[in-house]
């Protein structure tokens, strides 16, 4: 099967899709004949390591600019929505040539994502372009069942669910702090999307007990304007003695941060399927995760951490419970490692192959 992948990833090392998209395509290349076309101007070293990576550079996204046999592929996979308007124009060319395509929205169609601060811009864009683009897709791939449930108000047509995966790490978490709680968040820094504003409000409300329990929260992310505003807020509330803001972290340094942490906290209002959370589970770091992460049910059922709603009071309860039940960290760590095994890339690639076969007919 000849599969053409289209993405518009930008060079942003802490963004989940920067790593999950090439990892999934690489796994698929062991089963199918694939080509990955990225339409942005930047390129990451890990992308160029893939034999199937093709950089358009300054050429427009047209079938004539794509090498054979992928200029007439069996199916096209669009990785995410809203990244580039080129995908809309390209989908029309695919339609004219009778080439089916699927879309992986990565949380973009959920009610929460559609009703955020840029709601009306998205509504206008959907009315003019994206509703047709989505409805003419042969199928939509959601990353979790919860993502589908939150998205079907917008599109309830043909779909399937296959999650993100993760390559098991060599080192895993085995020891926890004796007289402290080292909590961490690693990800793209967007205080509203990731619910970091609510997390800091909890720290402000419960600062006395958090200091008493030697609770430290380390936040790692891109140093954007939002990051600097957030830093000023933390310092203004005099929380910076235990809420510490850092720049992005990757590779060996990121592994060291995870292995030295007792809890991974993600309080997102909405997500597709966060790689950071899967990664933490794979390392054996117990998590505190909101329903907005779309992993609420899996974490609760596997007892891999503590869950909450994306609301201040619920996040507060989960953190206080995590602190009071710290003797269960090792048990929850083992459960987290078991849960992460469900996200094996090779197994997921086989499932994806079968779904595409059904679409092609």
DALINDA-V782197 format. One record per residue. N is the residue number from 1. RES is the residue in one letter. OMEGA is omega in whole degrees, 0 to 359 (999 if undefined). Layout:
N;RES;OMEGA / N;RES;OMEGA
This chain:
1;X;178 / 2;X;183 / 3;X;177 / 4;X;177 / 5;X;177 / 6;X;177 / 7;X;175 / 8;X;180 / 9;X;175 / 10;X;181 / 11;X;182 / 12;X;193 / 13;X;183 / 14;X;180 / 15;X;182 / 16;X;181 / 17;X;177 / 18;X;181 / 19;X;184 / 20;X;180 / 21;X;178 / 22;X;180 / 23;X;180 / 24;X;180 / 25;X;178 / 26;X;178 / 27;X;180 / 28;X;182 / 29;X;178 / 30;X;179 / 31;X;185 / 32;X;175 / 33;X;188 / 34;X;171 / 35;X;180 / 36;X;178 / 37;X;175 / 38;X;190 / 39;X;179 / 40;X;184 / 41;X;181 / 42;X;178 / 43;X;178 / 44;X;179 / 45;X;181 / 46;X;176 / 47;X;184 / 48;X;177 / 49;X;181 / 50;X;178 / 51;X;184 / 52;X;181 / 53;X;179 / 54;X;183 / 55;X;180 / 56;X;185 / 57;X;184 / 58;X;180 / 59;X;177 / 60;X;179 / 61;X;179 / 62;X;179 / 63;X;182 / 64;X;181 / 65;X;182 / 66;X;184 / 67;X;176 / 68;X;355 / 69;X;187 / 70;X;171 / 71;X;170 / 72;X;186 / 73;X;175 / 74;X;181 / 75;X;178 / 76;X;179 / 77;X;175 / 78;X;179 / 79;X;176 / 80;X;177 / 81;X;170 / 82;X;184 / 83;X;182 / 84;X;178 / 85;X;179 / 86;X;182 / 87;X;178 / 88;X;181 / 89;X;181 / 90;X;179 / 91;X;178 / 92;X;175 / 93;X;177 / 94;X;180 / 95;X;180 / 96;X;182 / 97;X;177 / 98;X;180 / 99;X;180 / 100;X;176 / 101;X;175 / 102;X;181 / 103;X;173 / 104;X;188 / 105;X;177 / 106;X;175 / 107;X;186 / 108;X;183 / 109;X;182 / 110;X;180 / 111;X;183 / 112;X;180 / 113;X;181 / 114;X;183 / 115;X;175 / 116;X;188 / 117;X;178 / 118;X;186 / 119;X;189 / 120;X;175 / 121;X;180 / 122;X;180 / 123;X;179 / 124;X;179 / 125;X;178 / 126;X;180 / 127;X;183 / 128;X;190 / 129;X;196 / 130;X;178 / 131;X;179 / 132;X;179 / 133;X;181 / 134;X;184 / 135;X;180 / 136;X;175 / 137;X;178 / 138;X;178 / 139;X;174 / 140;X;174 / 141;X;173 / 142;X;183 / 143;X;175 / 144;X;176 / 145;X;179 / 146;X;177 / 147;X;177 / 148;X;181 / 149;X;181 / 150;X;184 / 151;X;189 / 152;X;175 / 153;X;181 / 154;X;182 / 155;X;183 / 156;X;179 / 157;X;183 / 158;X;182 / 159;X;171 / 160;X;183 / 161;X;172 / 162;X;186 / 163;X;167 / 164;X;177 / 165;X;178 / 166;X;177 / 167;X;183 / 168;X;179 / 169;X;178 / 170;X;178 / 171;X;176 / 172;X;182 / 173;X;178 / 174;X;184 / 175;X;182 / 176;X;180 / 177;X;183 / 178;X;186 / 179;X;180 / 180;X;173 / 181;X;177 / 182;X;181 / 183;X;184 / 184;X;165 / 185;X;175 / 186;X;179 / 187;X;177 / 188;X;187 / 189;X;175 / 190;X;191 / 191;X;179 / 192;X;181 / 193;X;185 / 194;X;178 / 195;X;182 / 196;X;176 / 197;X;178 / 198;X;180 / 199;X;179 / 200;X;176 / 201;X;176 / 202;X;180 / 203;X;179 / 204;X;182 / 205;X;186 / 206;X;187 / 207;X;182 / 208;X;181 / 209;X;179 / 210;X;176 / 211;X;180 / 212;X;181 / 213;X;180 / 214;X;178 / 215;X;178 / 216;X;179 / 217;X;177 / 218;X;182 / 219;X;181 / 220;X;179 / 221;X;180 / 222;X;183 / 223;X;179 / 224;X;175 / 225;X;178 / 226;X;179 / 227;X;181 / 228;X;176 / 229;X;180 / 230;X;180 / 231;X;178 / 232;X;180 / 233;X;179 / 234;X;180 / 235;X;179 / 236;X;179 / 237;X;179 / 238;X;178 / 239;X;189 / 240;X;175 / 241;X;177 / 242;X;171 / 243;X;189 / 244;X;183 / 245;X;181 / 246;X;174 / 247;X;181 / 248;X;180 / 249;X;183 / 250;X;174 / 251;X;183 / 252;X;179 / 253;X;178 / 254;X;178 / 255;X;179 / 256;X;179 / 257;X;181 / 258;X;182 / 259;X;179 / 260;X;182 / 261;X;179 / 262;X;181 / 263;X;170 / 264;X;185 / 265;X;175 / 266;X;186 / 267;X;185 / 268;X;172 / 269;X;178 / 270;X;179 / 271;X;165 / 272;X;174 / 273;X;192 / 274;X;179 / 275;X;181 / 276;X;180 / 277;X;178 / 278;X;180 / 279;X;179 / 280;X;178 / 281;X;181 / 282;X;177 / 283;X;180 / 284;X;177 / 285;X;176 / 286;X;187 / 287;X;164 / 288;X;189 / 289;X;178 / 290;X;175 / 291;X;180 / 292;X;177 / 293;X;183 / 294;X;176 / 295;X;180 / 296;X;186 / 297;X;182 / 298;X;181 / 299;X;179 / 300;X;182 / 301;X;182 / 302;X;183 / 303;X;181 / 304;X;181 / 305;X;180 / 306;X;184 / 307;X;182 / 308;X;171 / 309;X;176 / 310;X;181 / 311;X;186 / 312;X;184 / 313;X;180 / 314;X;176 / 315;X;179 / 316;X;181 / 317;X;181 / 318;X;180 / 319;X;179 / 320;X;177 / 321;X;178 / 322;X;179 / 323;X;183 / 324;X;181 / 325;X;185 / 326;X;179 / 327;X;181 / 328;X;183 / 329;X;180 / 330;X;178 / 331;X;180 / 332;X;176 / 333;X;178 / 334;X;178 / 335;X;179 / 336;X;179 / 337;X;179 / 338;X;180 / 339;X;184 / 340;X;181 / 341;X;176 / 342;X;184 / 343;X;178 / 344;X;185 / 345;X;183 / 346;X;179 / 347;X;181 / 348;X;178 / 349;X;178 / 350;X;177 / 351;X;180 / 352;X;178 / 353;X;181 / 354;X;178 / 355;X;180 / 356;X;177 / 357;X;179 / 358;X;180 / 359;X;181 / 360;X;175 / 361;X;999
